[in-house]
Amino acid sequence: MIRPDLSGRTALVTGSSKGIGRALLLALAEAGASVAVHYHTSGDAAERAVEEARARGAPETTTVRGNVREPDAVDHMFDAVEKDIGPVDVLINNVGDFAPQHWEEISFETWNRVLETNLNGTYLCSKRALPAMREAGYGRIVNVGYAGSEKALVYPKNFPYFVAKTGVIMFTRMLANDTQGDGITVNAVSPYVVENSEEFPDELPRGRPASFDDVRQAVLFFLDEDSGYVSGENVEIDGGWIPERL
C-alpha cells in the first residue's frame, strides 16, 4: 500500500462528492492533506464527503461549488479554497461527462458539453493552479483519462468523450514538459471500466471492473515524494484490456 505523506499540503479534487473523485479525496485525507470537496450540483453528497474526510484525518476541509467549464467559476473555486484552507498544492482533475449515444444522435450542445467538461475543465483548473505551485516550488497534478485514449479509439458511440480524453493525455504531456524546472509533476491515470460504471461489457479483463482502490494506488504513486522525477506519464488501469479499432 502506497502511503505518501501529504502533511501540510492542500488538495483539490474536482468532482469529489462521489464516485472515483470521492475515493481519491478520502485517500488524500488519510495521507494528511487538507482537502477541498468540489461539486457542481451534489451539495448534500459533498457535505457527507467532508464529514468523512475529517474522520479520515484531514486537518482542514471545505466544500467548493463550481462549473469547471466556466473560467470565472474556476477562478472563484480556487479563490474560495485559497481563502478557506490555502493555495492548492495537489490538483486531481477528475470531473468528467459522457455522451453514450451514436455521434450522429448527439446535439451540438452535448458535443460541446462533453469536450468542455473533460478537456477544457482540465485546462482551466490546471492553469489556475500553476501560479501558486510555481511560487511554492512544488505541485502535483494528476489528470483522469480513459484507457485506450492513446490508442486512437474511434468508436462511434461516446465519441466526444474519447476525443476529449485523448486531448487530456496530450495536455498532460505538454504541461509536464513545460513545468520541468518548477518542482511540479503532471501525470495521468486512465481507467477502463470502474466499479461504479453504469454499464459493463460482456467480458471484463480479469473478470472484474477496476476498483476504486486500483485507481487510488496509481494516483498515490504519482503523489509520493519519491516519485518527483516521474512526470508526463499515463498509467492505464485496464487489467490488460486491448481495445478493438472499428
C-alpha positions in Angstrom: 0.0 0.0 0.0 1.5 3.3 -1.1 1.1 6.0 1.6 2.6 9.3 0.7 3.0 11.9 3.4 0.9 14.9 2.3 1.0 16.7 5.7 0.9 20.5 5.2 -0.5 20.1 1.6 -3.8 21.4 0.3 -5.6 19.2 -2.2 -8.5 19.9 -4.6 -10.2 17.0 -6.3 -12.7 18.1 -8.9 -15.9 16.1 -8.9 -15.2 14.7 -5.5 -18.6 14.4 -3.9 -19.0 10.8 -5.0 -17.5 8.1 -7.2 -13.8 7.9 -8.0 -13.3 11.5 -7.0 -14.6 10.9 -3.5 -12.4 7.8 -3.1 -9.4 9.8 -4.2 -10.2 12.7 -1.9 -10.5 10.4 1.1 -7.2 8.8 0.3 -5.6 12.3 0.3 -7.3 13.0 3.7 -5.8 9.8 5.0 -2.4 10.9 3.8 -2.6 14.1 5.9 -3.7 16.7 3.3 -6.2 19.4 3.9 -8.9 18.8 1.3 -11.5 20.7 -0.8 -14.5 18.8 -2.0 -15.6 20.1 -5.3 -19.1 19.7 -6.6 -21.5 21.2 -9.2 -24.9 20.0 -8.2 -24.4 17.4 -5.5 -24.2 19.6 -2.4 -25.5 17.1 0.1 -23.1 14.4 -1.1 -20.3 17.0 -0.8 -21.1 17.7 2.8 -21.1 14.0 3.6 -17.7 13.6 1.8 -16.3 16.5 4.0 -17.5 14.7 7.2 -15.8 11.5 6.2 -12.6 13.4 5.2 -12.5 14.8 8.6 -13.0 11.4 10.1 -10.1 10.1 7.9 -7.7 12.7 9.4 -7.9 15.7 7.1 -6.6 18.7 9.2 -8.8 21.2 7.3 -11.7 20.7 4.9 -14.0 22.8 2.8 -16.5 22.4 0.0 -16.4 24.4 -3.2 -19.1 24.6 -5.9 -18.5 25.5 -9.5 -18.8 24.5 -13.1 -15.3 23.7 -14.4 -16.4 24.6 -17.9 -16.6 28.3 -17.0 -13.4 30.3 -16.4 -15.0 32.7 -13.9 -16.4 29.8 -11.9 -12.9 28.1 -11.8 -11.4 31.4 -10.6 -14.0 31.6 -7.8 -13.4 27.9 -6.9 -9.7 28.4 -6.4 -10.2 31.8 -4.6 -12.5 30.0 -2.1 -10.1 27.2 -1.5 -7.2 29.5 -1.0 -9.2 31.6 1.5 -10.5 28.6 3.4 -7.6 26.2 3.6 -4.7 27.6 1.5 -3.2 27.5 -2.0 -3.7 24.3 -3.9 -0.6 22.0 -3.9 -2.2 18.9 -5.2 -4.8 19.0 -8.0 -6.7 16.0 -9.2 -8.7 16.8 -12.4 -11.3 14.1 -12.1 -14.6 15.6 -13.1 -16.0 14.3 -16.4 -19.0 13.9 -18.6 -20.3 11.3 -21.1 -22.5 11.1 -24.2 -23.1 7.4 -24.8 -25.2 7.9 -27.9 -24.0 7.4 -31.5 -22.2 10.6 -32.6 -24.9 11.5 -35.2 -27.5 11.4 -32.4 -25.6 13.9 -30.2 -26.6 17.5 -30.3 -24.0 20.2 -30.8 -24.7 21.4 -27.2 -24.0 17.9 -25.9 -20.9 17.6 -28.0 -19.6 20.9 -26.6 -20.5 20.0 -23.0 -18.6 16.8 -23.1 -15.5 18.4 -24.6 -15.6 21.4 -22.3 -16.1 19.4 -19.1 -13.4 16.8 -19.7 -10.8 18.8 -21.6 -11.5 22.5 -21.0 -12.1 21.8 -17.3 -8.7 20.1 -17.0 -7.0 23.0 -18.8 -8.8 25.7 -16.8 -8.1 24.2 -13.4 -4.5 23.4 -14.2 -3.8 26.8 -15.5 -5.4 28.4 -12.4 -3.4 26.2 -10.0 0.0 26.8 -11.6 0.9 30.3 -10.3 0.7 29.2 -6.7 2.5 25.9 -7.4 5.3 27.7 -9.2 5.7 30.2 -6.4 5.9 27.4 -3.8 8.3 25.3 -6.0 6.0 22.3 -5.5 3.0 20.9 -7.2 1.3 17.7 -8.1 -1.3 17.5 -10.9 -3.0 14.2 -11.8 -5.5 14.1 -14.7 -8.0 11.3 -15.1 -8.1 10.0 -18.7 -9.6 6.9 -20.2 -7.9 3.6 -21.1 -7.3 3.4 -24.8 -7.1 7.1 -25.3 -3.5 6.8 -26.5 -4.6 4.1 -29.0 -6.8 6.4 -31.0 -10.2 4.9 -30.2 -12.7 5.6 -32.9 -15.9 4.1 -31.6 -18.9 6.0 -32.9 -20.7 5.9 -29.5 -19.4 8.3 -26.9 -17.0 9.7 -29.5 -16.6 13.2 -28.0 -15.6 11.6 -24.7 -12.8 9.8 -26.5 -11.7 12.9 -28.3 -11.6 14.9 -25.0 -9.7 12.2 -23.1 -7.1 11.9 -25.9 -6.7 15.7 -25.5 -6.3 15.3 -21.8 -3.3 13.0 -22.3 -1.7 15.4 -24.8 -2.2 18.3 -22.4 -0.7 16.2 -19.6 2.5 15.6 -21.6 2.8 19.2 -22.8 2.3 20.6 -19.3 4.8 18.1 -17.8 7.4 19.3 -20.3 6.6 23.0 -19.6 6.9 22.7 -15.8 10.2 20.7 -15.7 12.0 23.3 -13.7 9.2 24.3 -11.4 9.1 21.4 -8.9 5.8 20.3 -10.4 4.8 16.9 -11.8 1.9 16.3 -14.2 0.7 12.8 -14.8 -2.5 10.9 -15.7 -4.3 7.8 -14.7 -6.7 6.2 -17.3 -9.2 3.6 -16.1 -11.2 1.3 -18.3 -14.4 0.1 -16.6 -14.6 1.1 -12.9 -16.8 -0.5 -10.2 -19.3 2.4 -10.3 -19.8 2.3 -14.1 -23.4 2.4 -15.2 -22.8 -0.3 -17.9 -20.4 -3.2 -18.1 -19.2 -5.0 -21.3 -19.9 -8.7 -21.7 -16.3 -9.6 -20.9 -14.2 -7.8 -18.3 -10.4 -8.0 -18.1 -9.5 -10.4 -15.3 -13.2 -11.0 -14.7 -13.9 -7.7 -12.8 -14.0 -3.9 -13.2 -11.3 -1.8 -11.8 -11.9 -1.0 -8.1 -11.6 2.5 -6.6 -8.5 1.1 -4.8 -6.9 0.2 -8.1 -7.2 3.8 -9.3 -6.2 5.2 -5.9 -3.0 3.3 -5.7 -1.8 4.7 -9.1 -2.7 8.3 -8.0 -0.9 7.9 -4.7 2.2 6.7 -6.5 2.4 9.9 -8.5 1.9 12.0 -5.3 4.6 10.2 -3.3 7.7 12.4 -2.7 9.9 9.6 -4.1 8.1 9.9 -7.5 9.2 13.5 -8.1 11.1 12.5 -11.2 8.1 10.9 -12.8 6.2 13.4 -14.9 4.3 13.2 -18.2 3.3 9.6 -17.7 -0.1 7.9 -18.1 -0.9 4.7 -16.3 -3.7 2.7 -17.9 -5.7 0.9 -15.2 -7.4 -1.6 -17.5 -6.4 -5.2 -16.4 -4.6 -5.7 -19.7 -7.6 -4.7 -21.9 -6.8 -4.2 -25.6 -9.4 -2.1 -27.4 -10.6 -3.0 -30.9 -10.3 -0.4 -33.6 -13.5 -0.1 -35.5 
